[in-house]
Amino acid sequence: MLTVRHDRKYSKIGIMGGTFDPIHYGHLVAAEGARHHFSLDKVIFVPAARPPHKTQRVISDPEHRLQMTSLAIASNSRFEVSDLEVERAGLSYTIDTVRAVSELYSGAKIYFITGADAVLEILTWHKVGELLKMAVFIAATRPGYRLESLAGNFRGVFDKVRGNIATMEVPALAISSTDIRRRVREGRPIKYLLPEPVEKYIISTGLYR
Ligand code: NAP
């Protein structure tokens, strides 16, 4: 999906990284907020096919997550979805994704947007030194969440990389994928927590039952 040639110069590209199991309005509000606040030309949603830290956990098939993400972003011309991590063999390391997007949009500044909980573990990510030089990280936080206080034990180390990490409070992130999956399993409504086409997709495929 990212092979389309573009004829205009992009200067700031956002990558929205996540498992998106399923994608919901919290993710969409976070991406749009980051696009606006950081004046991004576009935001590319990249569902993580095989998240390196979730090898023991059951997650939905990447094709389902890619499909739901496509449905969710369809109405926003500044949003795109990419199958970069789904097509790539092996674990979905963010460094490989950032490198691929940087090559495609050479000269553009790259912003990687994801959840604050994930960013707090960034020091354990593959090739973190190189990664932090290649992209600015935007940590989307839930209401009342303070990245600094949660940095906890590795506060000292975290402070060294703090300059490359911006935080953005997103009240809509009170919605969570975990809660949506639980609601489906328990037969409770998920309406208004995610875009209707995604809700219909979940119902028709029987996901999370
Ligand atoms: P996660 O552990 O499932 O999520 C952590 C928290 O962040 C959850 O509360 C989650 O809420 C939220 N979140 C996740 N993605 C978000 C987004 N784009 N915007 C706002 N909130 C978000 O984390 P994950 O989704 O698996 O991983 C996040 C990203 O980090 C992925 O792109 C993954 O590939 C990358 N990562 C890379 C490495 C590595 O390169 N070694 C290691 C770990 C993670 P919801 O459950 O509601 O989404």
Residues whose N, C-alpha, C, O or C-beta is under 5 A from the ligand:
A	BS01	NAP	M16 G17 G18 T19 H27 A30 V46 A48 P51 P52 H53 S92 Y93 T94 I95 I113 T114 G115 A116 D117 A118 T124 W125 H126 A140 I175 S176 S177 T178
